[in-house]
Amino acid sequence: MLKRQYWYVIAAYVLMQLSGLAGVPLLLSLGIGANAQNKITAASIASGYWAVISFSVTFLIVLFLLRDDIKQRHYRDQASVPVAFLWAIGGFFLALFAQAIAANIEFRVFGVEMGSENTKRIVEIIKLTPLLVIVTSIIGPILEEIIFRKVIFGSLYKKYNFFIAAMISSLLFAVVHMEFEHLLLYSAMGLTFAFLYVKTKRILVPIFAHVAMNTFVVVMQTVFADDIEKMMKQTEKMQFIFGGF
């Protein structure tokens, strides 16, 4: 069902995810994070740098493996460039909307607290290793769209209907993020990106939406983190005043 090079792409991605088990200790032994305050901080710094290395290398490998697909990127019924651009912009807002709806359902129906521990941890590492932004905002989303939308979803969609193909690829997308309490949230995002891919038949559209969404989250969590915290405190005070009234 999957092309041979697609299996190689998946294997490269899996190895990348597991490479930190050896890569982080290697960087620590080379002195990365030696000036950190404690071992935990040192490990975080090393993991940040290893993520940059492993994701960058894997990205180049994946591009090499998919070189034939890149050459044959023009498919019948593809959306025109202007239409694809509009879907890419709209897809960003659609992804944010889907994420907000899923997060509210998780909270109100299943009692899952809003906010991602995975995202918080990554943001903390970004503060220690700013170069990691390249991975979280650009390389990571591109790789995820290639793996989960083009390779997995695209292959399944040739055999099954949209819902089955999208659900399988979206669930795998959720599992990779290792936050099973947010399974619905990651699945909603995966379904959104799969929809964008089918609608335009251009993988660059969900890639753009995913990159934009991740960049937006990183900026909000880092650059505007203090402002958001102040706004939340002000909101809590207002709720207290209105509640007391």
C-alpha positions, 0 to 999 in steps of 0.5 A: 500500500505504501511506496518503498520510499514512504516506508523509509521516510517513516523509518527516518522519522521514528529513528529521529524521535528515538535518537534523543536517547543516545543523542542527548547523553552524547551532547552532555558528554561533550560539555553542552549544558556544562554551565547550567545551574543543575542537571535537569537544566543541562539536560533540557539544553542538550535536548534542545540542541539535539532536537535541532540537529536530529530534525534538520538531518531528518528533514534533509533525508526526507527531502532526498527520499521524496525527490521524485515526488517533489519533481512530480508535484503537479497533479490534476485538479490541484487548486490554483496558486491564488486559491491555495494561498487563500486556503492556506491563510484560512486554514490557519484560522480553521485550525485555531478554531478546531483546536479551540472547539476540541479544547472546550469539549475536552474541558467541559465534557471530559474534565481535561484541563486546558493547556498542554504540558508538552507545549509548556515544556517545549517553551521552557526549552526554547527559553534555554535554547532559542535555536529550537524555534526553527524546529517548533515553528518550521521544520517540525510542522513540515515533517509532520505534514509530510509524514501524517498527511502526504505519506500516511493519510495520502496513501490510506485515502487511495484505499479508504474514504476520507473519514477513515483515512483522516482518523487513522492518520490523525490518531497517529499524529496524536499518539506521537505527541504523547499527550493521550488526554488531548487525543481529541484536540490533536485529532481535530487538528489532524482532521483539519490539516487532512481536509486542507490537503484534500481540498487543495491537493497541495501539501504546501497548504496544510504545511503553511497552516501548521507552520503558522499555527505553531509560530503563533503559539510560540510567539504567544507563549514567549514574546507575549507571555507576560502580557497574557499573564497580566490580562489573565490576572486582570480577568480573574480580578474582574470575575472576583468583583462581579462574583462578589457583587 
